[in-house]
Amino acid sequence: MGNRIFSSGVLVLFMDRQEHIHIIGAGEQIGAACAAAIRDLQDITRIYVFADNELYSNSSRDDERTKAHKTAVREAVNGVKALATSLKIPASLVYIDPPASVSVAAAVRTIRSGNPGARYTFDLSGGSKDLSLALVQVSLWLDGEAYYAFAGPRGAGPSEKLAIPKIPLQDIAA
């Protein structure tokens, strides 16, 4: 909490705004998912898009369908970054190497070290299965919330909070 004294001698107390970090997996439909999250959660202060590293590398073995998928995902990520910029929300791309569980945990640890008191939400609407499972796992560690946005007609579907049973760490140790 901060406070400020104005020239009239009035002391005004105000609460520092809690950071809200929203992490979303990169996929073709993340534009609609991210827009739904911003609409539904409204207090997001920073977005991180986690992308499987292979989406940003080209291989001579990629067939046309794979190339088209990679291009669509890259365009969707650029769309999320443009949306975030227009709303003055910083957005960053984080490359995730296999195994996703190790890379996601390391990346979130780094993010958390710079934002220790932040609230964390995780959007599982895009990305590979491995990436989504890793995001769920990390959400449990941070007592974060996991969401899935249903694209619906023209991306107007709601973001749904996943009901994940949580066991306090002290109960696990017991």
C-alpha positions in Angstrom: 0.0 0.0 0.0 1.2 3.5 -0.8 0.2 6.9 0.5 0.4 10.4 -0.8 -0.1 13.8 0.9 -1.5 16.5 -1.3 -0.9 20.3 -1.0 -4.2 20.6 0.9 -2.7 18.5 3.7 -5.0 15.6 3.1 -3.5 12.1 3.4 -4.8 9.8 0.8 -4.2 6.0 1.1 -4.3 3.9 -2.0 -3.6 0.3 -2.9 -0.8 -0.4 -5.3 -2.3 -2.3 -8.2 -1.4 -6.0 -8.2 0.3 -7.2 -11.3 -1.8 -9.8 -13.2 0.3 -12.0 -15.5 -1.6 -13.8 -18.2 0.2 -16.7 -19.9 -1.2 -18.2 -23.0 0.0 -21.0 -25.3 0.5 -20.1 -28.9 -2.0 -21.6 -31.4 -3.9 -20.6 -34.5 -7.0 -19.3 -32.5 -5.2 -17.5 -29.7 -6.4 -14.1 -31.0 -10.0 -14.8 -30.0 -8.9 -16.5 -26.8 -6.7 -13.6 -25.7 -9.4 -11.1 -26.5 -11.9 -13.1 -24.5 -9.4 -13.2 -21.5 -8.8 -9.5 -21.7 -12.6 -8.9 -21.8 -13.4 -11.3 -19.0 -10.5 -10.8 -16.7 -10.1 -7.0 -17.3 -7.1 -6.5 -14.8 -4.4 -8.2 -16.9 -1.2 -6.1 -16.8 1.1 -8.3 -18.8 0.8 -11.1 -21.3 3.3 -13.8 -22.1 2.7 -16.0 -25.2 4.5 -19.4 -24.7 5.3 -21.0 -28.1 6.8 -24.3 -28.9 10.2 -23.5 -30.4 9.5 -25.6 -33.4 6.8 -23.2 -34.5 9.5 -20.6 -35.1 11.9 -22.9 -37.0 11.6 -24.0 -40.6 12.6 -27.5 -41.6 13.1 -28.9 -45.0 11.0 -31.8 -43.8 7.9 -29.6 -43.2 5.1 -30.4 -45.6 2.8 -27.6 -46.9 0.2 -28.3 -44.2 2.9 -27.9 -41.5 4.2 -24.7 -43.1 0.7 -23.3 -43.3 0.1 -24.1 -39.6 3.3 -22.5 -38.5 2.5 -19.4 -40.5 -1.0 -19.2 -39.1 0.3 -19.5 -35.5 3.0 -16.8 -36.1 0.3 -14.5 -37.5 -2.0 -15.2 -34.5 0.9 -14.4 -32.1 1.5 -11.2 -34.0 -2.2 -10.4 -33.7 -2.1 -10.9 -29.9 0.9 -8.6 -29.6 -0.8 -6.0 -31.7 -4.0 -6.2 -29.6 -1.9 -6.0 -26.4 0.0 -3.0 -27.7 -3.3 -1.2 -28.6 -4.4 -1.7 -25.0 -1.1 -0.7 -23.6 -0.5 -4.1 -22.1 3.1 -5.3 -22.5 3.3 -8.7 -24.3 6.3 -11.0 -24.8 6.9 -14.2 -26.7 8.7 -17.0 -24.8 10.1 -19.9 -26.7 9.6 -23.3 -25.1 11.9 -26.2 -25.9 11.1 -29.9 -25.2 10.4 -31.2 -22.7 7.8 -28.5 -22.2 7.3 -29.2 -18.5 10.9 -28.3 -17.7 11.0 -25.2 -20.0 7.7 -23.9 -18.9 8.6 -24.2 -15.2 12.0 -22.5 -15.8 10.3 -19.6 -17.8 7.6 -19.1 -15.2 10.2 -19.1 -12.4 12.1 -16.3 -14.3 8.8 -14.3 -14.8 7.9 -14.8 -11.1 11.3 -13.6 -9.9 10.5 -10.3 -11.5 6.9 -10.2 -10.4 6.8 -12.0 -7.0 3.4 -10.7 -5.8 1.6 -11.1 -9.1 -1.6 -12.9 -9.8 -1.2 -15.6 -12.5 -3.7 -16.9 -15.0 -3.0 -19.5 -17.6 -4.9 -19.8 -20.9 -4.9 -23.3 -22.4 -6.7 -22.4 -25.6 -3.6 -22.7 -27.8 -0.4 -24.6 -28.0 0.5 -28.3 -28.0 -0.9 -30.8 -25.5 2.5 -30.9 -23.8 2.5 -27.1 -23.4 -1.0 -27.0 -22.1 -0.3 -29.8 -19.6 2.8 -27.9 -18.4 0.8 -24.7 -18.0 -1.8 -26.6 -15.9 1.0 -28.0 -13.7 2.6 -24.6 -13.1 -0.8 -23.1 -12.4 -1.1 -25.5 -9.5 2.3 -24.5 -8.1 1.5 -20.8 -8.2 -2.1 -21.2 -7.1 -3.0 -19.6 -10.4 -6.1 -20.1 -12.4 -6.3 -22.0 -15.6 -8.8 -21.0 -18.4 -9.9 -22.2 -21.7 -11.6 -19.9 -24.2 -14.1 -21.3 -26.5 -13.9 -19.5 -29.9 -17.6 -19.6 -30.5 -19.1 -17.5 -33.4 -16.6 -14.9 -34.4 -14.5 -15.5 -31.2 -17.3 -14.2 -28.9 -17.4 -17.3 -26.6 -16.6 -16.9 -22.9 -13.4 -17.8 -21.1 -14.1 -20.7 -18.8 -12.2 -21.2 -15.6 -11.2 -24.8 -15.4 -12.3 -26.5 -12.1 -9.0 -28.1 -11.0 -9.0 -29.6 -7.6 -6.2 -28.1 -5.5 -4.4 -29.8 -2.6 -2.4 -27.6 -0.3 1.3 -28.4 -0.4 1.4 -29.2 3.4 -1.3 -31.9 2.8 0.7 -33.5 0.0 3.8 -33.6 2.3 1.7 -35.3 5.0 
